[in-house]
Amino acid sequence: FVDILISIPSILLAISISVTLGGGLRNVMIAVGIGSIPSYARVMRASVLSIKELQFIEAARALGTRKRHILLRHIVPNTLAPIIVQATLGVAGAILAAAGLGFIGLGIEPPNPEWGAMLNAGRQFIRDYPHMSIYPGVAIMITILSLNLLGDGLRDALDPKMDR
């Protein structure tokens, strides 16, 4: 099921949900959130599948530990590092998706400030007032670059196999 959802581009899913629900902050958050669920599910599944085969899990099973205890005490804490990294990178993607929805008019309703809507508003005045489009675009770029660098740093810090 997750593979089917991943085959649908998340921005197209977000656009269709946003068209269905309408504009507004809550609806944009729902649309972008639902579009990003499959990637988190895939990362979590891959982490659980790799961790459940490790020796300390087999030792806990051999000692007769309940499955719930193994899941909550051993598997879930060890899967948090990839999820944290995915979340920081996912926030950057969510900002870009929300800006894209705002640019095509499906985002947060005006008078509320939104980078995609600002880019769209500056589009018609780009020759006379280029700063109307440059500043929101640079703000989006700096924010996404910063979040990606944060995600890379967290991946490097939380990856136990990384040579230091």
Rosetta blueprint (number, residue, H / E / L):
1 F L
2 V H
3 D H
4 I H
5 L H
6 I H
7 S H
8 I L
9 P L
10 S H
11 I H
12 L H
13 L H
14 A H
15 I H
16 S H
17 I H
18 S H
19 V H
20 T H
21 L H
22 G L
23 G L
24 G L
25 L H
26 R H
27 N H
28 V H
29 M H
30 I H
31 A H
32 V H
33 G H
34 I H
35 G H
36 S H
37 I H
38 P H
39 S H
40 Y H
41 A H
42 R H
43 V H
44 M H
45 R H
46 A H
47 S H
48 V H
49 L H
50 S H
51 I H
52 K L
53 E L
54 L L
55 Q H
56 F H
57 I H
58 E H
59 A H
60 A H
61 R H
62 A H
63 L L
64 G L
65 T L
66 R L
67 K H
68 R H
69 H H
70 I H
71 L H
72 L H
73 R H
74 H H
75 I H
76 V H
77 P H
78 N H
79 T H
80 L H
81 A H
82 P H
83 I H
84 I H
85 V H
86 Q H
87 A H
88 T H
89 L H
90 G H
91 V H
92 A H
93 G H
94 A H
95 I H
96 L H
97 A H
98 A H
99 A H
100 G H
101 L H
102 G H
103 F H
104 I L
105 G L
106 L L
107 G L
108 I L
109 E L
110 P L
111 P L
112 N L
113 P L
114 E L
115 W H
116 G H
117 A H
118 M H
119 L H
120 N H
121 A H
122 G H
123 R H
124 Q L
125 F L
126 I L
127 R L
128 D L
129 Y L
130 P L
131 H H
132 M H
133 S H
134 I H
135 Y H
136 P H
137 G H
138 V H
139 A H
140 I H
141 M H
142 I H
143 T H
144 I H
145 L H
146 S H
147 L H
148 N H
149 L H
150 L H
151 G H
152 D H
153 G H
154 L H
155 R H
156 D H
157 A H
158 L H
159 D L
160 P L
161 K L
162 M L
163 D L
164 R L
